[in-house]
Amino acid sequence: NSEDVVSTRLYFVNASLQRVTFSSSVGVSLPCPAGGAPHAVLRWYLATGDDIYDVPHIRHVHANGTLQLYPFSPSAFNSYIHDNDYFCTAENQAGKIRSPSIRVKAVFREPYTVRVADQRSMRGNVAVFKCLIPTAVQEYVSVVSWEKDTVSIVPGRSISDLDLN
């Protein structure tokens, strides 16, 4: 029946999702970025093609196709689960589609300190300051402003050597 062919389909909901970074203290819920009509069976896999299995209190695939990684302590970190590539499939009478791989990575909330590299300049010359961010957090931190004694330094504004004393 031609009506059955038209009404049977598979589709991507959000095929642009490529990376998910989440805090180990919060966890993450990741809906399968695919679906179908009639209802499609949604399954998750590791990028290697290995099936995803539930790990109590760590990883669970819900009946609606959502992959959930629960909050965990640093001692429970497992790169096979918490730092890996996953993909989802949707399958029904129309066939089967596979989402692009999604990089899933847990990060730990740790205290860190940024500092300014020492810089010297002759009076009247330009001094360029560099913000030093610890390597472990560089990927997740960006410099959004500079301050001197809690006063914001406005980009493009010249600061004389008298202002810095």
C-alpha positions in Angstrom: 0.0 0.0 0.0 1.5 3.4 -1.0 0.1 5.1 2.1 2.2 2.8 4.3 5.4 3.7 2.4 4.7 7.4 2.8 3.9 7.3 6.5 6.9 5.1 7.3 10.0 7.1 7.8 13.2 7.7 9.8 14.6 11.1 10.6 17.3 13.0 12.5 16.1 15.4 15.2 19.6 17.0 15.8 22.3 15.5 13.6 24.6 18.5 14.3 25.3 17.4 17.9 29.0 16.3 17.9 30.3 16.9 21.4 28.8 16.8 24.9 31.0 17.9 27.9 29.4 17.5 31.3 30.3 17.9 34.9 30.9 14.7 36.9 29.0 16.3 39.8 25.9 16.7 37.6 25.8 14.0 35.0 24.1 14.2 31.7 21.0 13.0 29.8 21.5 12.7 26.0 18.4 12.1 23.9 18.9 10.0 20.8 19.1 12.5 17.9 17.0 10.3 15.7 13.4 9.2 15.5 10.8 7.6 13.2 7.2 7.0 12.3 5.8 4.7 13.2 7.7 4.5 16.5 11.4 3.6 15.9 13.5 1.4 18.2 16.3 3.6 19.5 19.6 2.1 20.6 23.0 3.4 21.7 26.4 2.1 20.8 30.0 2.9 21.4 31.8 4.2 18.3 33.5 0.8 18.1 30.0 -0.7 17.5 29.8 -2.3 20.9 26.4 -2.4 22.5 25.7 -0.1 25.4 24.7 -1.9 28.6 23.3 -0.5 31.8 25.8 0.0 34.7 23.8 0.5 37.9 24.0 4.1 39.2 26.5 5.0 36.4 25.0 4.6 32.9 21.4 3.8 31.8 19.5 3.8 28.5 15.9 4.8 29.1 13.0 3.3 27.2 12.6 6.6 25.3 16.1 6.3 23.9 17.8 8.8 26.2 21.3 7.8 27.3 21.9 8.9 30.9 25.2 9.2 32.7 24.8 9.7 36.4 26.9 12.0 38.6 30.0 10.2 39.9 33.0 10.7 42.1 36.5 11.1 40.6 37.4 7.6 41.9 34.5 6.1 39.8 35.8 7.6 36.6 35.9 5.1 33.7 37.2 6.4 30.4 35.3 3.6 28.6 32.0 5.2 29.9 32.9 8.8 30.7 35.2 9.8 27.9 34.2 8.0 24.7 32.4 8.3 21.4 28.8 7.2 21.2 26.2 6.9 18.4 22.5 6.1 18.3 20.4 4.2 15.8 16.8 4.4 15.0 15.1 1.4 13.3 11.6 0.7 12.1 9.9 -0.8 9.0 11.5 2.0 6.9 15.0 0.7 7.7 17.7 1.9 10.0 19.7 5.1 10.4 22.8 5.9 12.4 23.6 9.2 14.0 27.0 10.8 13.6 29.4 9.9 16.5 29.0 12.1 19.5 32.0 12.7 21.8 30.9 12.5 25.4 33.4 13.7 28.0 33.1 14.2 31.7 35.1 16.9 33.5 35.7 17.3 37.2 35.0 20.5 39.0 38.3 21.5 40.6 39.5 24.8 42.0 42.0 26.6 39.8 43.8 29.9 39.8 44.6 32.0 36.8 47.5 34.5 37.1 49.2 37.2 35.0 52.6 36.6 33.7 55.2 39.0 35.0 55.8 41.8 32.4 58.3 44.7 32.4 58.2 47.7 30.1 60.0 51.0 29.9 57.9 54.1 30.8 56.0 55.2 27.7 56.2 51.8 25.9 53.6 49.2 25.5 53.4 46.3 27.9 51.4 43.2 26.8 50.0 41.1 29.7 49.2 37.4 29.3 46.7 35.5 31.4 48.1 32.1 32.4 45.3 29.5 32.7 46.2 26.0 34.0 46.4 23.5 31.2 43.8 21.2 32.7 41.1 23.8 32.3 42.3 25.8 29.2 39.7 24.1 27.0 36.8 25.2 29.2 38.0 28.7 30.4 38.2 31.9 28.4 39.3 35.4 29.5 36.3 37.7 29.5 37.7 40.7 31.3 40.7 42.2 33.1 40.7 44.0 36.4 43.0 46.0 38.6 42.0 46.1 42.2 38.5 45.1 41.3 38.1 47.9 38.8 37.4 46.7 35.2 39.9 47.6 32.6 38.1 48.6 29.4 39.5 47.1 26.1 41.1 49.7 23.9 41.6 52.2 26.7 45.1 53.3 27.5 46.3 52.8 31.1 49.2 55.0 32.1 51.9 53.8 34.4 50.4 56.0 37.2 47.1 54.0 37.0 49.0 50.8 37.8 50.8 51.9 41.0 
